[in-house]
Amino acid sequence: MGLYGSVRPLFSVLNTPESFRDTCYFLLQCLFSPHQHLFMRLTLVFIMLLCLESASLWAQNQVLNGRLIDADSKQAVPYASIRIENQAYGCISNAEGEFNLAFPDGGVITKEGILKISCIGYETQRIALKELNEAKLLIVLKPKAYSLETVTIYSSELDAREMVRQALQFVPLNYAQKPYQLQSFYRHYCRESGVYGRLIEAVVEINDMKGHDRTYRFPEQKLEMRLTQLRRSFDFTRFSAFQHIPIALNRSLLADIVSYQSLLSRHLHSRKLSFEYQDTTYYDGKVVYLIGLRGRAEGLQMEAQLYIQAADLAIIKVDHRYSSQRRKDSWLYQREDHFVADYQLYQGKYYLNYILNEGEFREQQFDSLDQVVYSQDHYHHVEMMTQTVRLEGFDRFKGKEPNEAEMTQVPYKASFWQQYSVLTATPLETRIEADLNRRMPLSQQFASEQLAASTQDQLAQQYFDRWLAKQNGRVAIVGVWNSQYTPSVKELWQARKLMKEFQDTPFSLLLISTDRVESQWQEAIRKKRLYGVDHLRVGSGLESSVCQALGAESEPYFVLYSPSGERLVGGASLPSTEQIRRLLSTAQGR
């Protein structure tokens, strides 16, 4: 038993299922039993070698890296479902067709399992895991589609609108009614003027305790959420002063129209939308109807595609877009949003598999000659991918979409992200890393993601330095204020009037808030409609390096800069209109 005792720790660290380790323990006990004959000992040694080889193969296949391509075009196949057949674990391919599937430790998945790859418009592919021994897999999917001319549109000759209506009625039958948990990977990044300024990645557990007996207005009415892992950069975006919420879980989940009353689902019964059969395709061996929707509602141009399975009228994918354009006075506002929700079948019911929420907002201000004098844009991209579906044995907890304070309580664990394969499955664009690293090394941002006041001040100083450097040739005013101090708010009204009066001139205004609570600052911006100016918040108030450099000892405090960048005047009162006019005359060469 001495040798067995020394060998046992080796198997305790093998990354293999418990059943395999138990088998090894049993064989070792038999091998070193004094009652075994020589022939039996040799046989047991042979069996042990086979087991070790099996363990080696299993270890090699703990993570599957691969890429999906179209058999005809050789192009990438994006957003395909890659799962272990009859298991609740899997992933999707990214925009480049790449995937990276890691097996859960101690799970029931073995090398005898089957890898199943499904994608709308392609033949489903099934591959035995024991055949996947290459470092990088290249899997070729064969296109397969039906034609509207050769397939009868539903036996009862339903029109497209009626089919959508019936599909919604079948939701309670097709989607889970019992409580379940989804473990999902979340990625969120933003870009302004072509530069990436924000990145969030998280592992989120979502408990749905009410199922799909009916649709709900908002996800928070039936879901419980918990962040188990989180890493994020600082928020360098200009847009953060207005609408940036800490994390966009609820907003993104509204893409799930079978669960929530989103903008699209509210109008699926409306005559404002036109419905039509666009195509018939194929998914996982079954016919799927593609129904297109188009129309205008709530001031938005709407366009959507619904993929409805003919056999059970289950909605297996929704892809919808909204756009709007509005001109008011000298301002032009444009917005485009794109949502995708994809569903997977597991144990006879459909569950959310993938969510995409991306969009872009643009605003421009024009002078009397219709020349652009101010421009701002903001692009966001959010993806949520379900990794695991749990129908029983999962933790029950209470929790909603976390706010900023709650997010800072989630510790950053670098070791977790070094081994987390989903990050590789949907790789960051090179530019995202490059843009964020230019501000501060991304590793430091992740490690410092609890945004203390000192960190906020460091970010504010960087932002202020960049802003001031861009004002060459412009007249600029920097104002320090606080939403809880009434006199400074009154000064803001006057500053807003100045901005409106000089909107067609090279004039800039930056308002720096000393509010300690971010929500109070953002609420004041909305209530006072302080739009069309630049905003910044410092973390430690008047003690921050920015306020100290400006010489601000109380709120309000204003500093005027000439077109050459010279600091001209600073004080508790706004510079006079006449001073600004004289400086503008110089800047415009009058």
Helices and strands as residue ranges (DSSP letters): H 2-12, H 18-31, H 38-60, E 63-70, E 81-84, E 90-92, E 98-102, E 114-118, E 125-128, G 129-131, E 137-141, H 160-169, H 171-174, E 180-192, E 195-208, G 219-221, E 223-232, G 238-241, H 249-253, H 263-266, E 273-283, E 286-297, E 300-309, E 315-328, E 331-346, E 349-366, E 372-390, H 404-407, H 414-419, H 422-425, H 430-439, H 442-447, H 453-469, E 475-481, H 486-501, E 507-513, H 518-528, E 534-537, G 541-543, H 545-550, E 557-561, E 567-571, H 577-587
